[in-house]
Each structure stands twice: as structure tokens, then as C-alpha cells.
Amino acid sequence: MLVSEGYTGVKFECELTGSISEALKPKIEEYLSLDKKLRGYLSPKNNEGNMSMRAGGGFLIKAAGAKMTGLSKEDVSFVYGVHEEDYSLKAKGKMPSSESFMHHYIYKYYPDINVVLHFHDNYLMKKAKHLPTIGPFPYGSHDLAREAAKAKASVLRIIEHGFVVKARSGHELLSTLTVLRSM
């Protein structure tokens, strides 16, 4: 998020329509397993950052306010309906992350991408100035969502906001984070 902007919650309208289907249980287990593996790479202080995984005609994403690297099934949202025109979406489970639109646009424009990670790391932000960069944009904004999706890079630096990693699989995501950590 922009240094000068405090977190105030999601900026879009969301219709929550019940619980996540049992049919998504294996995908949720895969998602939670990957979240736990992120402990070796990320140290979120609070609820910053989010990860999503393509699933069942939509995507799983961390619930707003939940802390990555220690998620439970109650901390997962399933986004299945996105209305770009009025900046609203439909989801099951809990309120999805404030960056849900960024994840949506990435999946829309890159059918081979199956996992998206957004994280904050001030140390890496200073070291990785050579990476493709956009921004700054306010968190949760339509501009941030569209610009992050337009960028063809698999790793993207967002000025005053953090990073986005686009990966075809959880394994590829962890490999990319290994490279980033070695900078």
C-alpha cells in the first residue's frame, strides 16, 4: 500500500453467497499447503499481502484481514463472479482480499498462470530496483489491478506497495521466491 495510505478494508462491493463447495476441498488443501510453505520466504507482520490459486471457474484467495503463512480453511475465499464495470464481485466463504481484482485481471489475461502472490518486503524493495516496475497506485484500486495484469513480467515491483509474482504452479512460485531471496 502507498506509504501515506492506511488500510481501510476492501474498496469494492462484494456479494457473499454462502460457504465454499466441498468439491473445492482438494484445491483448498493444496492452497493451504502452499501458504504454509511461504513461511520459508515471507514474514508478514499483519494481514499484508495475499495469494490466490485458480480453481473451479474462479480462484481461491486469502480472506481480507487474514495473515498469510498461517491460514486455515476459514481464512479462504472463493471468488467466482467478477463485474469489472461496477467494481463488484461474488464470492463464497469470507470477504476476499482487497487485491482480488488484481488477481482476477491476471487470470483473465494469462490463462497459463495458476498462482498469484502479492507480498510486501521493504528490504527487497530497495534491492530489486532492476525489476520491471509500475506505480505507485493506491492499494485495491482498479488502476493497480489493470496495470499489474498488463505487465508481462512474471515478477513485478510496485512502487511503495510491494511485489507481484505470477506463476504457472506452486512449485514455480517457490522457485521464483528462492531466486528473489538470493538477491
Residue pairs with C-beta under 8 A, 6 or more apart in sequence:
1 7
1 48
1 120
1 138
1 139
1 160
1 161
2 136
2 137
2 138
2 139
2 160
2 161
3 160
5 138
5 139
7 47
7 98
7 139
9 64
9 98
10 64
10 95
10 96
10 97
10 98
10 100
10 140
11 87
11 98
11 139
11 140
11 141
12 87
12 88
12 89
12 100
12 101
12 140
13 86
13 87
13 88
13 89
14 88
14 89
14 90
14 91
14 95
14 96
15 81
15 88
15 89
15 90
15 91
16 90
16 91
16 92
16 93
16 94
16 95
17 90
17 91
17 92
18 92
19 92
19 93
20 28
20 76
20 77
20 78
20 92
20 93
21 56
21 78
21 92
23 56
24 55
24 56
24 60
24 78
27 53
27 55
27 56
27 60
28 60
28 73
28 76
30 53
30 170
31 51
31 53
31 55
31 60
31 76
32 71
32 72
32 73
32 76
33 170
34 51
34 53
34 115
34 170
34 173
34 174
35 51
35 62
35 68
35 69
35 70
35 71
36 69
36 70
37 170
37 174
38 51
38 68
38 69
38 117
38 177
39 69
39 70
41 174
41 177
41 178
41 180
41 181
42 49
42 68
42 69
42 119
42 121
42 177
43 69
44 67
44 68
44 69
44 119
44 120
46 67
47 64
47 65
47 66
47 67
48 119
48 120
48 162
49 62
49 68
49 117
49 118
49 119
49 120
49 162
50 61
50 62
50 68
50 97
50 98
50 99
50 103
50 117
50 118
51 61
51 62
51 68
51 115
51 116
51 117
51 118
52 59
52 60
52 61
52 62
52 79
52 97
52 100
52 103
52 107
52 115
52 116
53 59
53 60
53 61
53 114
53 115
53 170
54 107
54 113
54 114
54 115
55 78
56 78
56 80
57 80
58 78
58 79
58 80
58 81
59 78
59 79
59 103
59 104
59 107
60 76
60 77
60 78
60 79
61 76
61 77
61 78
61 79
61 96
61 97
61 100
61 103
62 68
62 71
62 75
62 76
62 77
62 96
62 97
63 74
63 75
63 76
63 77
63 93
63 94
63 95
63 96
63 97
64 77
64 94
64 95
64 96
64 97
64 98
65 95
66 75
66 94
68 119
74 93
74 94
75 94
76 93
76 94
77 91
77 92
77 93
77 94
77 95
77 96
77 97
77 100
78 91
78 92
78 93
79 89
79 90
79 91
79 96
79 100
79 103
79 104
80 90
80 91
80 92
81 89
81 90
81 91
82 89
82 90
82 100
82 101
82 104
83 89
84 101
87 101
87 142
89 96
89 100
89 101
89 104
91 100
97 103
98 139
98 140
99 118
99 139
99 140
99 144
99 145
101 140
101 142
101 145
102 116
102 118
102 144
102 145
102 148
102 149
102 164
103 116
103 118
104 145
105 145
105 146
105 148
105 149
106 113
106 116
106 148
106 149
106 164
106 166
107 113
107 116
108 149
109 149
109 150
110 149
110 166
112 168
113 166
113 167
113 168
114 167
114 168
114 169
115 166
115 167
115 168
115 169
115 170
115 172
115 173
116 164
116 165
116 166
116 167
117 163
117 164
117 165
117 167
117 173
117 177
118 162
118 163
118 164
118 165
119 162
119 163
119 165
120 161
120 162
120 163
121 162
121 163
124 163
124 180
124 183
125 157
125 162
125 163
127 183
128 157
128 163
128 180
128 183
129 157
131 153
131 155
131 156
131 157
131 163
132 151
132 153
132 155
132 156
132 157
133 156
133 157
133 158
133 159
134 144
134 147
134 148
134 151
134 156
134 157
134 158
134 159
135 144
135 147
135 158
135 159
135 160
135 161
136 158
136 159
136 160
136 161
137 143
137 144
137 147
137 158
137 161
138 144
139 161
144 158
144 161
148 156
148 158
148 164
151 164
153 166
154 165
154 166
154 167
154 176
155 163
155 164
155 165
155 166
155 176
155 180
156 163
156 164
156 165
156 166
157 163
158 164
163 180
165 173
165 176
165 177
165 180
167 173
167 176
